[in-house]
Amino acid sequence: MHTSPLAGRRVIELGTMLAAPFAAHILSQLGAEVIKVESPAGDPTRSLVRGGPSGTLIAYSHDKKSVCIDLSKAEGYQAFCRLLSTADIFVHNLAPKAARKLKLTQEDCRAVNPNLIYCHIRGYAAGPQQDDLASNPVAEASTGVMEANRVNGRPSRLGPSYHDQFAGAYAVIGILSSMLQHKQGDSAQPVEVGLYETGLHVAARDLAGVQLKTQLLGRPEREPNGEFSMPGYGAYLTADERWIYLLILNDGHWLKFCQALKMPQANDEALATLRQRKKARDEVEDIVKAAIGAQSFDAIAAALSAAGVGFTEVLPIERVLEAPQAHQPGKLREVKFRNLNFEVPEFPCASANADPAAALPPPQLGEHTVQVLRSAGLSQEECERLLANKAVLVCGPNDFAWKPVSNKA
C-alpha cells in the first residue's frame, strides 16, 4: 500500500494570500495534515471575489483544516501554543514586526516546541532591509523582471504571483532538508526564505548573462525579448486567427519546420544556420509569419505534429482545461465548494500525491476549530470557554457568502 511521504506529520500554517499557503499546500499534497490558523477576519483570499473566496483559496486550501484563533487575546495565544506543541512544522509569512508583536519568532516557537521545524517566508532575508515589507510585485520590481515587462510603456507586474509560489516551493525544499538533517541526528534547522532573495535566484541566469555580455562587449547588452532574438521562436497568427507558439530553437528545428510546411526555404543554404537567420531576423520573421498566416491552425498542427516540430496553441485561461492532456488520470481533482464544482490541477509529483478520494474541500473559516483543539489536548470545557470569550471562533452558515449576481441592467 502506498504511503504518502509526510503521512503522520502535522503542519501549522499561519499564512495569508499566497506564499505560506502555497508551501503548506505542497506539504498537504505530500501527505501532511495541514491546519490553517486564521484570524477572526480570515485569510484575505476568503473575501476577494464578490465578497467571498477567490481561486487562491479553492486551489491551494483543499485538504486543509481551518482553525480560527484571535492571537491578540491571551487565551487565544495560549490555545495556539497548545496546538503548536503538537506540530512538526510551522510555516508563516507574517511581517517580521508582526511576528515579534505576536510572539511568534523562531525563539518564541522553539521555546514552546523544541523539535519544531520553523519556516518563515518574509519580504527580505537577513540584511539592511530585513524588516522592510515586500510582496510579489515588489520582488518583481527589485530583481529586474518588472522593468522588462511593460504595458503601454509602463513597467507592470506579470499577473500570476510566481515569486510567491517560487518562495513557497523553496520553503518546502528547506523544510524537507531540515527534516533530513533531523533524521540524521542533527537538530532541525530553521528555514528562512525571502521574496527578494527568491527573485534574485530566479533571475540568476539573466543577471549572469548581462554580466557576461558587459565583460565581453564592454556594455550591458540584454536580449530584446523573451525569445532571445531567435527568429521562428515565438507566437504567430494562423489564417483562422488562432495563435500558435513555435519552438524553433536550432537548425534541425528550422529544417523540419520548413519541410513540414513545404517551404522553399528548406533548401536555402543562406538561412541554414541560426547565426545566418539571426543576421536576417526581419526577413525570417516575415517568412514565418507568411507561412503560418496562410493556413488554418488545424492544418498547421497536423503538419508540424507529423514532422516532430514543437508547438502549442496559445490558450486563453478559460480554455486551458479543455485539453485532453489535462484530463488524463491524476492531473485534475474534483473539488466541491459552496455547492459549486471545480476541477483543480493536482500537485504534479504524481508519486507523492495524497489520495484524491480522501480529499477535504476548502474549509470554511473556523470549520475545524474545536476538533483540532481537542486533538491538541484541550478539553471540551476549555474549548467552550474559549468560544465564549471569542478567543477562538467557529464558522456560521452565512459567513463570507458570495454576493449574488444582479440581473439589473
N, C-alpha and C positions, 0 to 999 in steps of 0.2 A: 504494500500500500504506500502511495506517495505521501510523504510528509513535507509540508512547506518549511523552508529553511528557518523561519523565525517563529514557528509554532510554539506557543507557550510563553512568548515574550510579551511584556506589557509596555506600551509606549504612551506617554502622556504628551499630547500636542497642545501647546498654548500658542496658537498662531492666528493671524488674520490675513486676509487676501490670499496670497499665493505661495510664497517661498516655503515657510514651515509646513502649511497644509499639504503642499506638493511632496515634500520629503516624507511626511507621515503617510501620505497616500502610497508611496512606493513601499514603505515598510509594511503597510497593511497588505499589499499585494504579495509580499514575501511571507505572509502568514502571521504577522504580529497582531495582537489585539491593540487597537488604537483607540484611545479615549481622548476625544476632542473637548478640552476645557474652554468654556466661553464665559464671557461676562454677561450680565443681565441684558445688555444691548445686543449680544450675539456677534458673531463674526460679521463684518460689514458685507460680505458676499451674500448674506441672507436677505438683504434689502436693496439690491441693486437693480432689479428688473420689476418694474411696476409695483414697487413696494415689497417684493418678495425675492426669493433666492435666485441667483444667477447660474449660468452654466458652470462656473467655477465650483460651486458647492455640489452640484449634481455630478460633475465629472470626477472630482477629487475627494469627496467626502462619503461616498458609499463605502460600506464595510467599516464605518467608524461608529463609536458611541458618543453621544453628546452629554456632557455634564456641565450644568450652569452654576457657577460659583462667583459670588461677589468677593473678590480678593481684597477689596478695601475694608471689609469688615473683619475684625479679629477672628470671629468664629469661622468665617469663610476661609481665611488663610490657614487656620488650624486644620480644617477639614481637607484642604488641598494638601497640606503636608502629610496628613494620614494617607492620602491617596498616593502621593509621591513616594512614600516609603515602600509601596508595593510595586513600584515600577522598575523596569530595567533601563529604560531610555526616556529622556526628557528633551524634547525639541521645541524651540520657540523662536520667534522673530520680533520680540519686544525691542524697542529702542533701549540703548544702554541705560539711560537715565530712568526709564520706566522700570527696567529690571531691578535697578538699585532701590527705587522707591517701594516696589512691591516685595522686596527681599527675595528676589529670585535669581540672584547672581550664582555663579558656579559655586562659590564658597557657601552661600546660604543653602543651596540644594544638596550639596555633598555633605553638609552637616546633618541634614535630615536622612540622607541615604548615601552612605559612603561608597557603595558599589554602583551608583547611578552613572550611566553614560550621559553626560551633559552636552547638549548641542545648541549653540546659539548662532542663528543666521542674522547678521546685522548689516547695517549700511556699509561700514568700513571696519576692517580688522585693525590690529594694533598700529598706531601711528598718530600723527598730529590731528587727523580728522576722526579719530576713533569714536568720538561722541556725537559726530555730526549725523544728521538724518539723511537717508538715501532711499531711493525706490528704484524700480526697474528703469524708468526713463532717465533718472539721474545717472545710473550706471552706463546707459547707452550714451548719454551726452559726454560723460567724462572719460570714456575709453575709445572714442573715435567712431562709433557706429552711427550716431545720430547726424553728425556733420556730413556724412556721405549719403544720408537718406533724406532727400528733400522733397517736399510737396509745394509746388508753386514757388520754388526757391527758398522756402523756409525749412530749416532743419526740423525733422519730425520723428517721433518715436515709431518703431517698426509696426506696432499694433499688438501682436502677441507678446506676452511678457516672458520672453525667452530667458532673460537674465535671472529672473526669479526662479524659473524652472531649472536652469542650469545650477543655480546655487542650491536648490533643494536636492538635486541629484548628487552634487558634490558632498552635501551634508550626509547623505546616505552612505556614500563611499567612506567618508570619515568615520561614521558610526560603525560600519561593518569592520573597518580596520581596527578600531578601538576594541571591538568585541573579540577579534582575533588575538590582539595583544593580551587581553584579559585572560583568554583561554590558555595562552602560553605561560601564564603565571605573572605577568606584569599587571600593574594597576591600570584600570580603564582610563584612557586619556580623554580629556575634554575635547570637543570638536568646535571650532570656530570658523565660520565662513562669512566673508564679506561680499556684498553685492559688487562693490567696486573691484575687489581682487578677482572675483569671478569674471567680471567684464574684461579685466586685463588678460586673464588666462585664455578666454575665448578669442580675444583679439591678438593673441601672441603671434600667429602666422603673419598677419598684416603688419604688426609692429616690427617684427624681424625683417619683413620684406622691404619696408620703407627704409630701414637702416642699411640693408644690403645695397639698395639702389643708390642711396646717398653716398655710400663709400665707393661704389663702382663708377657712378656717373657724376658725382660732385654736386648732386641736387636731390631733394626728397621727392622723387617721381613716384606717383601712385598709379595703379590701374584705373582707367577711366570709368569702369563699370564692373558689376559683379561677374561678368562673363570673361574677364581677363583679356579683353581685346581679341578673343578668338572668333573669327568670322564663321557663321554657321552654328554657333553655340548660343542658344537663346530662344526666345519666343517669336513665332511668326504666325501671321493670319492666313487661314485657308480660304478657299473660294466661298465656302458657306459660312464664313465669319466665325470660325472657332479657332482658338489659339492652340498651337502645338509647340511644345518645347523640345528642341533638338539637342542631342548630346553628341556633337561633332567635336571631339577633343583631340584627335590625332589624324594622321594621314590615312590610316586604314578606315577610320570612320567616314572621312570625306569621300574616299573612293566608293565605299559601299553605298553611301547616300546618293551619289551621282548615278551609280549603276541602277539602284532601285527605282529611281525616277526617270531613268533613260535620258539623262542629261548629257549633252556633248562634252561637258567639262570633265567627264570620266576619263577622257583621253588627252586632256590638256596638260602637258608637262609643265607649263608655266605656272600652274596652280597646284602642283602635285604635293608640295611640302607646306607645312604650317608657316614656316618663315616666309615663303612666297605669298601665301594667302594673307598674312598679316600686312605685308607691304602693299597688297592690293585690296585692303579691307573693304573700302566702299564698293568696289566692283563686285567682290564676292558677296557682300551683303545684298546687293541688288539682284544678283543671280539667284541666291537662296530665296529671297522674298518672292521673286517672279515664279520660281518653281513651285513653291508652296501655295502661292496665291492662285495658281492655275487649276488646282484640283480640290475636291472635297476632302474633308478630314478623313472620312472612312476610306476613301481610295488611297490616300497617302499612308494612313495607318496600316492598311493591308500590305502595301508595297514595302514599307520600312520594316514591318514585323517579319516578312518573308526573308528580307536581306540581313536581319540581325542588327538593325540600326536602333540605337537607344532613343526613345522619345516618350512623351506622355502628353495628354491634354492638360491645359491649364484650366483647372476647375474652379468655379465659384463654390464657396463654402457649403451652400445648400445642396450641391450635387455630389459632394465628396463620398458620402456613404452609399451612393448608388452603385459604386464599382463592385463587380463580382469579387475582386480580390479582398475587399473589406469584409465580405460576408463569409469567408472561409471559416471553418470551426476554430474557435479560440481567439478570434480577433475582435469581436464585439460582445458585450453582455447587455441583457435587457434590464433596465433599471426603472422601477415604478416610483413616482414621487407625486404626492398630492393628486392622485387619480390621472396623472399624465404618464405617458410611456416614452422612454428614451432608449436609444442604442448608444452605449458609451464604449469607446475603444478600450480594449484591455491593455494592461501592462505588457509590453512586447516580449519580455523574457519568459517564453512560454513554459519552460520547465519549472519556473518558480511561482506560477500563478496560483492564487488561492482558489478553492473550489467555487465557481460561479453559482452553483446550486445553493451554496450556503451563504450567499452574499446578503449583506444588510443594505437596505435602501439608505439614501442620505438621511441622517437623523433630524428630527425636529429639535429645536433648541431645548436642552434640558431633558430630552426624552428618557435618558438612562441615568439621571442624577441619583435617584435613590438606589437603584440596582447596583450601580458601580460603587457608591459609598458603602453600601452594605458589604460588598465583596472586599472592601479595604478594611473591614473590621468595625465599622460604626454600627451601633445598634439602631433598631427601628425608632426608639425613643430619641436618640441623638439626631437622627435624620428629621424627625418631626419637629424637633426644637429648632434646627437649622432652617427648615422651611418656614416656621412661624416667625423667625427673626429675619427672614428674607436674605439670609446669608447664602442660601442656595435656592434655586428655582427649578420648577418642572414646567413642561410646555402645556399650553392650553389649546383647545380645539381651534381657536381662531387666531393664534399667534402668527404674525408675519404672513398673512394671507395675500395672495396676488390680487392686485386691483383688477376688477373685471374690465373687459374691453367695452368701450362705449360705442353704441350704434348710432349715436347722434352725429350729424354732419359737422 
